[in-house]
Amino acid sequence: MQKLMEGKKGLVVGVANKRSIAWAIAQACADEGAQLALTFQGERLEDWVRELAETLADPPLVLPCDVLHDPQIRHVFDVLEEKFGGLDFLVHSVAFALKDDLDGRFVDTSREGWRIAQQVSAYSLIALSKYALPLMKKNGGSIITMTYLGSQRVIPHYNIMGVAKASLEATVRYLAADLGPHNIRVNAISAGPIKTLAAMGIGGFSRILDFHREHAPLRRNTEASEVGDTGLFLASSLSRGITGTIIYVDGGYHILGA
């Protein structure tokens, strides 16, 4: 029986370790037959990403990519064009903010901190989409990014990252309108709090997890595999009529008034 993603080629940006949401999506897509490329940011993460890549049945390409540097982004897509010939889906799971801009008051956000958070967390989706476009033009494709409820509501210690995620969500809508005529879909997944490497840098994160588990309609925390399955759905043809949308995978927490 043919697998859902058999013959499909995808790029997953943002894998850090086995707890990464990007890794959960990569696993789900690989299990359904997708051929993948993974990127890593910096030497510190390279070994982890390469070790994870080797656990997949069809080991993916592993490439360096700092989303702040256009030449590295260009190199990634040059390699993909050479090796894959085209691209069916792109997963963008990248975000960063200076710790001081997360721990303090939002009103004290530094100008440089604002720039860095927006560049890494929001603009990088535009940069990656621009280079993905030529590889998706022939057959269309799917672009998926990761957001969080802090874009819509004030979450303690989320600060500038909440504003960057709001910018990211607006970017999803504008890209969806731009790329739709090429049959390229652009969507975001808003996941509940998950104990990832990035999330552990948010002050009081364990309390956020506890509160979510106690109050979400499903009365439990979100699992990375649930987000992975949603990423698989958005990457596949099953979501062919969906674009410019934010899908919440948070046990229903987003419907609550507090």
N, C-alpha and C positions, 0 to 999 in steps of 0.2 A: 504494500500500500504506500502511495507516495506521501511523503511528509509535507506539512503545510508550507515550509520555507525552502523546500528543495529547489535548487537552482538559483536562489536569491543570494545576493551579496550585500554585506552591510559593514559599516564602520561604527565602532563603539568608542566614544571618547569619554574618558573619565573613570576608568577602572583604577582603583587604588589598592584594594585587597579583597579578600573573599567576602567581606561584608558589604562591599559597594553595591549600590542599587544598579549601577552600570553593569556590574558582573552578573547580577541576577537576570538582567535582560539579555545579556550575551549568552548565558547558559540556556535560557528558554528558547532563544532563536536557534542556537547551535543544535539543541536537542531535536528541533524540527527540521534540521537539514541545511540551515543557512551557512554559507561560507563567510567568515568574519575577518576583519582586521581590527586590532586593538591598539590604542595609543597609550603611552605613559608620559608623565611630566617629570623630568629630572631623573638623575641616576638613582636617587633614593628609592624610587618606586619601580624601577626597571626590573629588578630581580623578581619582585612579587608578581608583576604582571606576566612576565615570561613563565614563571612557575605555574600560574593559573592557566595560561594558554595551553600548556602541555597536557593539562587534564582533559581537554576537549577531544572528542573522537577525531575531529579534523582540525589539527592545530592551526590557529589563525596567524596571519601576518602580525607582527608586533613592531610598531614604529614610534619613534619619539615625536612628541608634539606639544610645544608650549603655545597655548592659544593667544599669547600676547605677541607672538612673532609670526608675521605673515609668511616669511620664507619657509618656516617649518611647516605651516599649514599647506602651503603650495606643494612642498615636497611630498607630503602625505598623499595628496590627491594625484600627483604625478605618478607615484608608485601604484596607486589603486588603478589608475587608467591603464598602466602597463600590465599589471598582474590580473586585474579583474575585467578590464574592458568597459566597465560601467558600474553603477551603484544603484541598489534598490532601496536601501534605507540607511539613515544616519541617526545615531543616538548621541545626544549632547547631554552629558551629566557632569557639568563643570561649574563650580562656584567657589568664590573666595572673598573674604573680607579681613582686614587687619583686626587683630584681637582687641586692640584698644577701642575700636569702633563698635565692637559687639558688647564689651563689658561696661562701657560708660553710658552717659546720657546720649540720646540721639542728637540733641541740640549741639553737642560737642563734636559731632562727626567732622573729621578733618577733610580739607579739600582733596588731599592726596588719597585719603581713604575712600572718599566718594568715587574718585576716578578709578581706582583699582577695582573696587567692588563692581562697578558698572562695566568696566572693560572685560574683566574675567567672566562675570556671571551672566551678562546680557549681550554685550557686543560680540562676544565670541560665537554666539549662535548665528549672527549675521555673517561673520567672516567665514565660518564653516559652510553655511548654506550657499554662499556665493561660489565657492569652489566645488560644492557638490552638484550645483545646477547643471553644468555641462555633462556630467556623468549620468544624470537622471533624465535628461531631456528626451531621450529616445523612447524609454518605456515608462516614464513617470517614476514616482518613488514616495517615500515617507520619511519625514524628519520629525524626531521626537525629542523633547527636552523635559527637564525635571524642575518642578516648582514646589511651593509649599504655602500653606494657609497664611503664613506671616506676610504674604503679599497683600492680603485683604484685611487682616486684623493685626492689632498690636500684640506681638508675642514677646515676653520678657527676654532681654539679651539678644534679640534677633536684629533689631535696629536697622542699620544700613543694608543688611542682607534682605530684609523685607522689602525695602524700596527697590533694590536691584531685582528681586523676583517680580515685583510689579512691572518693572521695565521689561523684564523677560516675557511676561505674559502679553504685554502690548506688542512686543516684537513678534510673538507667535501669530497674532492676528494680522499684522501688516505683511509678514512673510507669506502667510496663507493666501492673502489677496494677490500678492505679487506672483507667487509660484503656481497658483491654482491653474492658470491657463496651460501650464506645462504638465498637468496631471500630477503635480507634486503636493502632497498633503503635509501640513505642519500642525502638530498638536503638542500639548503638554500634559504630563501626569503630575498631579498634586498628591504626593504621598503623605501619609501620616508620619509621625516621628519614628525614625528607625535608628538603631545604634550603629551608625556608620562612623568612619574615621573623621569626617568633616563635622558631623553632628556633635561629637564628643567635645568639640571646641566651644560649644555654646554653654554659657553658664547656667547651672541649674537644670541641665538636660534630663537628669534622672527624675526630677519632679515633673517635668513636662510629660515624660513617659508614663509616670504613675497617674497623673491627672487624665491623660488620654485614655488609658486602660479603664479607669473607673467611670468615665462619662461618655465615651463613644457608644453609639447605639449597639454595636456588636460586642461591647464590653471586653475588648482586647486590643492589644497593640497591633499595628500593621506589620506584616512579615515581608521581607525583601522579595520572597518568591511570588507574592501576590502582585507586587509591582512589576516583577519580571514577566508574569503572564499577561499583564495589561500592555506592557511594552511589546510583547510578541503579537498581541492582537492589533496594535497600532501599526506595527511593521508589516503585517500581513495584508493580504487582499480582503480579509474579513472586514477591515475598517475603510474600505475604498470610498465610502460616501461621507467620511468624517474629516473635517479640517477646520483649523482655527479654534479648536475646542480645548478646554481644560477638563480632564477626567480625574475625578477625586477617587483615590484609593486609600481611604483613611477610616474605614469602618463606620462611615457616616458622620464622623465628628464635625464636618463642615456645615451640617444642617443646624447645629445647635446655636442657641442665642448667647451662650457664654462659654 
